[in-house]
Amino acid sequence: MQGDLEIARSIAPRRIEEVAEELGLLEEELNLYGKFKAKVSLDALERLDNLPKGRYIDVTAITPTPLGEGKTVTTVGLALGLSRLGHKAVACLRQPSMGPVFGIKGGAAGGGRAQVIPMEDLNLHLTGDIHAVQIAHNLLAAIIDNHLHKGNKSGLDPCRIGWRRVLDVSDRSLRNIVIGLGGKTHGIPRETGFDIAAASELMAILALTTGLQDLRQRVGRIVVGSAYDGHPVTAEDLQAAGAVTALLRDAIQPTLMQTTEHTPVFIHSGPFGNIAHGNSSILADQLAVRLADYVVTESGFATDMGAEKFFDIKCRYSGLKPDAAVIVATVRALKVHSGRFNVQAGKPLDGSILAENLDAVRLGAGNLAKHIENVRRFGVPCVVAVNRFASDTDSEVALVEELALTAGAGAAVVSDVYARGGEGGTALAETVVHAANRESDFRFLYPLELPIKDKIATIATEMYGADGVDYEPSAEKDIAWLTQHGFAGLPICMAKTQYSLSDDAKLRGRPSGFRILVHAVRSSVGAGFLVPVCGDINLMPGLPTTPNAAHIDIDESGDIIGLF
């Protein structure tokens, strides 16, 4: 059986200029990166500004398992299916972080017959946006430490600096470090650490900005820490914002690629809906809705994570209103949520999960029901896509469809895009077209003027099903400081485990009787949100016992092998 890389390489991509021309972009609006990918100038947005907007669809999922539920393959496959029906469709995706690519999760190009190609380009470097974010972020970190070393005119408290360094490699040994050792000439010793590059506030800014001047203003508003007297110290205060923005000047442009069936795809910004907002960029979506009849975008992890942030953060700043949402579900994930199977990342799969088990599907269906409730809470039509695997029986698939409709989904349909590409996505596409053309009553979950704790409580109780929220003393201090300095009116970007509706990864299905514990509330003022940190979560992943990197190599022809 062919792997994803072999399938992708069996399809000859079209030159990206041809894809762009059919989409409606001009040659002078492209900055080519080889034959098959190009940056798109923001001048195109100005030219297209008065065109009518296409339908806007978000793809989300039930609570994921380490197996992965096929959200990206469904996003790509839905765009293929829409194209097969004669609609002009565009997919908008995030760029994969190379941490998971070389670690345990793998890439994010889709899979099988529903991929972005060239898939090795997408998963490795692409057009360098993550590298640009990484160097710009670390430039600001270097300026902060130089500022301390050269007299600290701002009075920045070294113990209250929140700006850590970033790296696009999963490296647990860098989570907590001490810098400035070796004497006076080597800087001021202090504790700090590294996060994964996709969790950088600059990545969030890149995703949420509406243009280069807006980017410059947002970078200037970044709060790097607080002074001894308690006032915020910003990137603008350190005279760093201009240089940081200059490093992101090209990264602000979305990258155009194509699918296995040559449907256009915009790739922009980074992943991680559990520790970041986990959505592709506003700029990519703004371009896409003016060029296409249907735009399919993807939000990270499940409805309680990336989709809630898509609705409450991204849509607030973009002004775009979603016309429909697709929840991806799988038979095997619902079995895991029954509590009868123990699936661990990097461990061999328990073969018994592949046998027909209708009782396990029913037991795990509470998780699906909760995610349907979550989407309906925003007033958006909801379609459940059952991403089919070869081991799924007809009875199991039919049961998932029945359970989805009983829980309130507007429709439920099988997606077979991995095996059959666009042909396997036409039924889903027809259903989504019907849903997206219904009247939408889109609304936010909370008003921004609510106090910080009230906004957190609204998310925890309504999205997670928690009984309430508790705060550690450090979080109480953070909230008081943020409120005192005028940041309480920002939206909330929760950081918690993606593997449970709760903040405890072991609580599968639809847990009840739990409370959320907030350890800290961090400021991402430049991005335009606050980050409550819940449960046992960190911003720098580690590598597994046998990382994917162990299987990747170069063959005698110089081609990459073993990627997936």
Residue pairs with C-beta under 8 A, 6 or more apart in sequence:
2 10
3 564
4 109
4 111
4 112
4 115
4 119
4 563
4 564
5 119
5 120
5 560
5 561
5 563
5 564
7 112
7 113
7 115
7 260
8 109
8 115
8 117
8 118
8 119
8 120
8 260
11 117
11 260
13 35
13 36
13 117
13 118
13 258
13 262
14 36
14 258
14 262
15 35
15 36
16 30
16 32
16 35
16 36
16 37
16 38
16 256
16 257
16 258
17 27
17 30
17 32
17 38
19 256
19 258
19 262
19 264
20 27
20 29
20 30
20 38
20 40
20 256
20 264
21 27
22 264
23 88
23 90
23 256
23 264
23 291
23 292
24 48
24 291
25 40
25 44
25 256
25 291
26 44
26 47
28 41
29 40
29 41
29 43
29 44
29 47
30 38
30 39
30 40
30 41
30 256
31 38
31 39
31 40
31 41
31 250
31 253
32 38
33 39
33 127
33 255
34 121
36 117
36 118
36 121
36 257
36 258
37 118
37 121
37 126
37 127
37 255
37 256
37 257
38 255
38 256
39 127
39 250
39 253
39 254
39 255
39 256
40 253
40 254
40 255
40 256
40 266
40 287
41 253
42 211
42 212
42 252
42 253
42 283
44 287
45 211
45 283
45 286
45 287
45 290
48 287
48 290
48 291
49 290
51 290
51 291
52 290
53 289
53 290
53 320
54 88
54 288
54 289
54 290
54 291
54 292
54 293
54 294
54 295
55 293
55 294
55 295
55 323
55 324
55 433
55 436
55 437
56 285
56 289
56 295
56 297
56 320
56 321
56 322
56 323
56 436
57 78
57 294
57 295
57 296
57 297
57 322
57 323
57 324
57 325
57 326
57 432
57 436
58 297
58 298
58 299
58 307
58 310
58 311
58 322
58 324
58 325
58 326
58 380
59 71
59 74
59 75
59 78
59 296
59 297
59 298
59 299
59 325
59 326
59 328
59 385
60 71
60 298
60 299
60 301
60 302
60 303
60 306
60 307
60 310
60 325
60 326
60 327
60 328
60 371
60 375
61 69
61 71
61 301
61 302
61 303
61 327
61 328
61 329
61 371
62 69
62 302
62 303
62 327
62 328
62 329
62 330
62 333
62 334
62 337
62 367
62 368
62 371
63 301
63 302
63 304
63 333
63 337
63 367
63 371
63 498
63 499
63 500
63 501
63 508
64 71
64 301
64 302
64 333
64 498
64 499
65 332
65 333
65 336
65 337
65 343
65 499
66 104
66 343
66 344
66 345
66 346
66 499
67 330
67 332
67 333
67 336
67 343
67 349
68 105
68 106
69 328
69 329
69 330
69 333
69 387
70 111
70 328
70 330
70 387
70 415
70 418
71 298
71 328
72 93
72 108
72 109
72 110
72 111
72 298
73 110
73 111
73 112
73 114
73 115
73 387
73 417
73 418
74 114
74 326
74 328
74 385
74 387
74 415
74 417
74 428
75 91
75 93
75 110
75 296
75 297
75 298
76 91
76 93
76 110
76 114
76 115
76 116
76 259
76 260
76 263
76 265
76 417
77 110
77 113
77 114
77 415
77 417
77 418
77 421
77 422
77 424
77 425
77 428
78 89
78 91
78 296
78 326
78 385
78 415
78 417
78 425
78 428
78 429
78 432
79 89
79 90
79 91
79 259
79 263
79 265
79 294
79 296
80 89
80 114
80 259
80 260
80 261
80 263
80 417
80 421
80 422
80 425
81 417
81 422
81 424
81 425
81 426
81 427
81 428
81 429
81 430
82 89
82 293
82 294
82 296
82 425
82 429
82 432
82 433
83 89
83 261
83 263
83 422
84 422
84 423
84 425
84 426
84 429
85 426
85 429
85 430
85 433
87 292
87 293
87 294
87 429
87 433
88 291
88 292
88 293
88 294
89 263
89 292
89 293
89 294
89 295
89 296
90 263
90 264
90 265
90 266
90 288
90 291
90 292
90 294
90 295
90 296
91 116
91 259
91 263
91 264
91 265
91 266
91 295
91 296
91 297
91 298
92 265
92 266
92 268
92 280
92 281
92 284
92 285
92 288
92 295
92 296
92 297
92 298
93 108
93 116
93 265
93 266
93 267
93 280
93 297
93 298
94 108
94 267
94 268
94 269
94 270
94 271
94 278
94 279
94 280
94 298
94 300
95 108
95 122
95 126
95 129
95 130
95 255
95 267
95 268
95 269
95 270
95 271
96 107
96 108
96 109
96 122
96 123
96 271
97 130
97 168
97 196
97 197
97 198
97 270
97 271
97 272
98 123
98 124
98 125
98 130
98 168
98 169
99 168
99 169
99 170
99 196
99 197
99 198
99 541
100 106
100 107
100 108
100 170
100 271
100 541
101 107
101 123
101 124
101 548
102 169
102 170
102 543
102 547
102 548
102 549
102 552
103 170
103 541
103 542
103 543
103 544
103 547
103 548
103 549
104 345
104 346
104 543
104 544
104 547
104 548
106 548
106 564
107 119
107 122
107 123
107 563
107 564
108 122
108 123
108 271
109 115
109 116
109 117
109 119
109 122
109 123
110 116
110 119
110 259
111 418
111 564
112 417
112 418
112 419
112 421
113 260
113 417
113 418
113 419
113 420
113 421
113 424
114 259
114 260
114 417
114 418
114 421
114 422
114 424
114 425
115 259
115 260
116 122
116 257
116 258
116 259
116 265
116 267
117 257
117 258
117 259
117 260
119 563
119 564
120 560
120 563
121 257
122 257
122 267
123 563
124 560
124 563
125 131
126 255
126 267
127 250
127 255
128 250
128 251
129 206
129 251
129 255
129 268
129 269
129 270
130 168
130 197
130 198
130 203
130 270
131 168
132 247
132 248
132 250
132 251
133 166
133 197
133 200
133 202
133 203
133 206
133 248
133 251
133 270
134 166
134 167
134 168
134 197
134 200
135 247
136 202
136 244
136 247
136 248
137 165
137 166
137 197
137 200
137 201
137 202
137 244
138 165
138 166
139 240
139 243
139 244
139 247
140 163
140 222
140 224
140 235
140 238
140 240
140 244
141 163
141 164
141 165
143 238
143 240
143 243
144 156
144 161
144 163
144 224
144 225
144 238
144 240
145 179
145 180
145 187
145 188
146 187
147 153
147 154
147 156
147 238
148 156
148 158
148 187
148 188
148 190
149 187
149 188
154 227
154 233
154 237
154 238
155 227
155 228
155 229
155 233
156 224
156 225
156 226
156 227
156 233
157 225
157 226
157 227
157 228
158 188
158 190
159 190
160 225
160 226
161 190
161 192
161 224
161 225
162 223
162 224
162 225
162 522
162 523
163 222
163 224
163 225
164 192
164 193
164 194
164 195
164 539
165 192
165 193
165 194
165 195
166 194
166 195
166 196
166 197
166 199
166 200
167 174
167 194
167 196
167 197
167 540
168 196
168 197
168 198
170 196
170 540
170 541
170 542
170 543
170 547
171 194
171 540
171 542
171 543
172 540
172 541
172 542
172 543
174 193
174 194
174 540
175 193
175 194
175 538
175 540
176 191
176 193
177 191
177 192
177 193
177 194
178 189
178 190
178 191
178 192
179 187
179 189
179 190
179 192
180 186
180 187
180 188
180 189
180 190
181 189
193 540
194 540
195 539
195 540
196 272
196 275
196 539
196 540
196 541
197 203
197 270
198 270
198 271
198 272
198 276
199 272
199 275
199 276
199 539
201 222
201 524
201 526
201 527
202 219
202 244
202 248
202 526
203 269
203 270
203 276
204 276
204 277
204 493
204 524
204 527
204 529
205 215
205 218
205 219
205 222
205 526
205 527
206 215
206 248
206 251
206 252
206 268
206 269
206 270
206 281
207 268
207 269
207 270
207 277
207 279
207 280
207 281
207 282
207 314
208 218
208 277
208 281
208 282
208 313
208 314
208 317
208 527
208 528
209 215
209 218
209 252
209 281
209 282
209 283
210 282
210 283
210 286
210 317
210 318
211 252
211 283
212 245
212 249
212 252
215 245
215 248
215 252
216 241
216 242
216 245
218 526
218 527
218 528
219 235
219 241
219 244
219 245
219 248
219 526
220 234
220 235
220 236
220 241
220 526
221 234
221 235
221 236
221 525
221 526
222 234
222 235
222 241
222 525
222 526
223 232
223 233
223 234
223 523
223 525
223 526
224 233
224 234
224 235
224 238
225 232
225 233
226 232
226 233
226 481
227 233
230 481
230 484
231 485
232 485
232 523
232 525
234 241
234 525
235 241
235 244
235 526
252 283
253 283
254 266
254 267
254 268
254 281
254 283
254 284
254 287
255 266
255 267
255 268
256 264
256 265
256 266
256 267
257 264
257 265
257 266
257 267
258 264
258 265
259 265
260 421
261 421
261 422
263 422
264 291
264 292
266 280
266 284
266 285
266 287
266 288
267 280
267 284
268 280
268 281
268 283
268 284
269 279
269 280
269 281
269 284
270 276
271 278
271 300
272 278
272 300
273 279
273 299
273 300
273 301
273 305
273 306
273 309
273 498
274 300
274 301
274 305
274 495
274 496
274 497
274 498
274 537
275 495
275 537
275 539
276 300
276 493
277 300
277 306
277 309
277 310
277 313
277 314
277 493
277 527
277 529
278 299
278 300
278 301
278 305
278 306
278 309
279 297
279 298
279 299
279 300
279 306
279 309
279 310
279 313
279 314
280 297
280 298
282 314
282 317
282 318
282 320
285 295
285 297
285 318
285 320
286 318
286 320
288 295
288 297
289 295
289 320
294 432
294 433
294 436
297 310
298 306
299 305
299 306
299 307
299 309
299 310
299 314
300 306
300 498
301 498
302 371
302 498
302 501
303 325
303 327
303 371
303 374
303 375
303 463
304 371
304 374
304 463
304 464
304 501
305 494
305 496
305 498
307 325
307 374
307 375
308 374
308 445
308 459
308 463
308 494
309 493
309 494
310 322
311 322
311 378
311 380
311 442
311 444
311 445
312 444
312 445
312 446
312 491
312 492
313 491
313 493
313 528
313 529
315 321
315 322
315 442
315 444
316 444
316 448
316 491
317 528
321 440
321 442
322 378
322 380
322 440
322 442
323 380
323 381
323 435
323 436
323 437
323 440
324 380
324 381
324 382
324 383
324 432
324 435
324 436
324 438
324 440
325 375
325 378
325 380
325 381
325 382
325 383
326 382
326 383
326 384
326 385
326 428
326 432
327 368
327 371
327 372
327 375
327 382
327 383
327 384
327 385
327 409
328 385
328 387
328 415
329 368
329 384
329 385
329 386
329 387
329 400
329 404
330 386
330 387
330 389
330 392
331 361
331 386
331 388
331 389
331 391
331 392
331 396
331 397
331 400
332 353
332 354
332 389
332 391
332 392
333 364
334 360
334 361
334 364
334 365
334 367
334 368
334 400
335 341
335 353
335 357
335 360
335 361
335 364
336 343
336 353
336 364
336 508
337 363
337 364
337 365
337 366
337 367
337 508
337 509
337 510
338 359
338 360
338 361
338 362
338 363
338 364
338 508
338 509
339 363
339 364
339 508
339 509
340 357
340 360
340 363
341 350
341 352
341 353
341 360
342 350
343 349
343 350
343 353
345 544
346 544
346 545
346 546
354 391
356 393
356 395
356 396
357 396
358 395
358 396
358 399
361 396
361 399
361 400
361 403
362 399
362 403
363 509
364 508
364 509
365 400
365 403
365 407
366 509
366 510
367 501
367 508
367 509
367 510
368 384
368 400
368 403
368 404
368 407
369 403
369 407
369 408
369 510
370 465
370 501
370 510
372 382
372 384
372 404
372 407
372 408
372 409
373 407
373 408
374 462
374 463
375 382
376 382
376 408
377 445
377 462
377 463
378 442
378 443
378 444
378 445
379 440
379 441
379 442
379 443
380 440
380 442
381 410
381 435
381 436
381 438
381 440
382 408
382 409
382 410
382 435
383 409
383 410
383 411
383 412
383 413
383 428
383 431
383 432
383 435
384 400
384 401
384 404
384 409
384 411
384 412
384 413
385 412
385 413
385 414
385 415
385 428
386 397
386 400
386 401
386 404
386 412
386 413
386 414
386 415
387 415
387 418
388 397
388 414
388 415
388 416
388 418
388 419
390 419
397 414
400 412
401 412
401 413
401 414
402 412
404 412
405 411
405 412
410 435
410 438
411 431
411 434
411 435
413 427
413 428
413 431
414 427
414 428
415 424
415 425
415 427
415 428
416 424
416 425
417 424
417 425
417 428
418 424
445 458
445 459
445 462
445 463
446 454
446 455
446 458
446 459
446 492
448 455
448 489
448 490
448 491
449 489
450 458
451 483
451 488
452 479
452 482
452 483
452 488
452 492
452 521
452 530
453 469
453 471
453 479
455 491
455 492
456 469
456 492
456 494
456 516
456 518
456 532
457 468
457 469
459 492
459 494
460 466
460 468
460 469
460 494
460 516
461 467
461 468
463 501
464 501
464 502
464 516
465 501
465 510
465 511
465 512
466 502
466 514
466 515
466 516
467 513
467 514
467 515
468 515
468 516
469 515
469 516
469 517
469 518
470 515
470 516
470 517
470 518
471 479
471 517
471 518
472 517
472 518
472 519
472 520
474 519
474 520
475 518
475 519
475 520
475 521
475 532
478 520
478 521
478 522
479 521
482 488
482 521
482 523
482 530
487 523
487 525
487 530
490 525
490 528
490 529
490 530
491 528
491 529
491 530
492 529
492 530
492 531
492 532
493 524
493 527
493 529
493 530
493 531
494 531
494 532
494 534
495 531
495 532
495 533
495 534
495 537
495 539
496 503
496 516
496 533
496 534
496 535
496 537
497 503
497 504
497 505
497 535
497 536
497 537
499 505
499 508
500 506
500 507
500 508
500 511
501 507
501 510
501 511
502 511
502 514
502 516
502 535
503 514
503 516
503 517
503 534
503 535
503 536
503 537
504 511
504 514
504 535
505 535
505 536
507 514
516 534
516 535
517 534
517 535
518 532
518 533
518 534
519 533
519 534
519 535
520 532
520 533
521 530
521 531
521 532
521 533
522 530
522 531
522 533
523 530
523 531
524 530
524 531
543 549
548 564
551 562
552 560
552 561
552 562
552 563
553 560
553 561
553 562
554 560
554 561
555 561
